Amino acid sequence: MKRIDIAILTFALAAGRRVQLLPAGPLFRARDGRPEKLPGYRIDAKIAAALIARAMERQTPLVVDYEHQTLLTEKNGQPAPAAGWFRTLEWVEGEGLFATDMEWNARALEMIAAGEYKFISPVFSFDTRSGAVLEIQMAAITNNPALDGMEAVAAHRFLSPDQPVEEIRMNEMLKKLLAALGLQETATEADALSAVTALKAGSDKVAGLESEVAALKAATPDPEKFAPVATMKALQAEVADLRAQIHGQALDGVIAEALTAGKLLPAQESWARELGGKDLASLKSYLDTAPAVVPAGTQSGGKPPASGGGDGKLNDTDLAVCRQLGISAEDFLKSRAGEAAAA
C-alpha cells in the first residue's frame, strides 16, 4: 500500500507576493539526513502539476502561520493567528515551486521588514516509498532553517507518520461533500446528517410534483370542464359578429332618430357613423346636447329645400346650419350641390 508522511521545509523569506516553497529537485534532503531510508524528497514538473491542481481545487486558501502553531495548538492551547495566505502555485523549471499570490498580514510584513523572521517553512505530505511530494498543506514563517546558505532549505521535522493515502482521499472527499451541502469543514456529523435529510426531503417533493405533472398530462380532459381551443375561438368569433350586428343596428337607430329630429343633416351622416362605429356613447352624448339645426320632420333627404337654395342663396335655416357646423356658405352650397347630383 502506498504510504505518506508530512514534512516541514524552511526556505529563505522575502516579503513579496512570490515566495519559493520547494526547490527544483528532482531530489532534495534535509541537513539532518531526512527523509530516512529514502534518496530524498522527489519533485519535478509532473509532480508539481499535480500539486498545483490540488491547490486550485481547494475552497479556502492555504494558511501561513507563525512557527507552525496551527499544528501545535491542540497540544499547547495557544491561538494560531495567520501571517498570510496563498492559493496559486507555479512550477519554474530549474528553480522550484512557488506561491505566486502570497497575501501577508500587516503584522507579518512589519516583522519580515524588521528582520524578525527570515524563512518560510512549507508543510507537505509525501509518499514514504518514493519520496514524491503529494500535497502542499500550509506553511509558516520561522527562524530555524534546516539548510544554511541555500534559497531552498530541506526538511525540518516530521509530523503524523504513516497516514494511508486512502484515508487522506477519504478526508478530501468528505470536505468536498460538506462544501456541496453548504457546510464548513468544521461541521459536525449531526450538521451533515441534517443537511442530507433536508436535501432528500426537497428531492422527494420535486419527484412528487413531477409525478403530478405527468399524471395531468396523461389524463383525458373532462369535456364538461374543458373545451377545445378551436371551439372556443369559433365561439368568440360568433360573439364578436353578434356584437357588431347589435352595435350596427343601434347605430342605425340613433342616426335615424337624429336625422328625424333635425339634430343631424344628411351631410353629417358619414361623420356620425364613423364616430358611432368607434364610440357609440360619445355620439349619443353629442346628440343629446346638440340643438336641432332644422325643424323636426323637414329633412329633405339631401335635396335642396323648397324654401330656398335653388338660386344659390341660403335661407335662414341654411345659415343656422352653417353656424352650427362651423362652415362657410360657399362650402355648404358645394356640399348640397354634390348631394343633389348624387341623388
Sequence and secondary structure as in RCSB ss.txt:
>XXXX:A:sequence
MKRIDIAILTFALAAGRRVQLLPAGPLFRARDGRPEKLPGYRIDAKIAAALIARAMERQTPLVVDYEHQTLLTEK
NGQPAPAAGWFRTLEWVEGEGLFATDMEWNARALEMIAAGEYKFISPVFSFDTRSGAVLEIQMAAITNNPALDGM
EAVAAHRFLSPDQPVEEIRMNEMLKKLLAALGLQETATEADALSAVTALKAGSDKVAGLESEVAALKAATPDPEK
FAPVATMKALQAEVADLRAQIHGQALDGVIAEALTAGKLLPAQESWARELGGKDLASLKSYLDTAPAVVPAGTQS
GGKPPASGGGDGKLNDTDLAVCRQLGISAEDFLKSRAGEAAAA
>XXXX:A:secstr
  EEEEEEE EE  SSS EEEEE  SEE  TT  STTSS EE  HHHHHHHHHHHHH SS EEEEETTHHHHHHH
H     EEEEE  EEEETTTEEEESS EE HHHHHHHHTTS  EEEEEEEEETTT BEEEEEEEEEES  SSTT 
SS  EEEEEEEEEEHHHHHHHHHHHHHHHHTT  TT  HHHHHHHHHHHHHHHHHHHHHHHHHHHHHHS   TTT
   HHHHHHHHHHHHHHHHHHHHHHHHHHHHHHHHHTSS GGGHHHHHHHHHH HHHHHHHHHH   SS TT   
TTS  TTS TTS   HHHHHHHHHHT  HHHHHHHHHHHHHH 
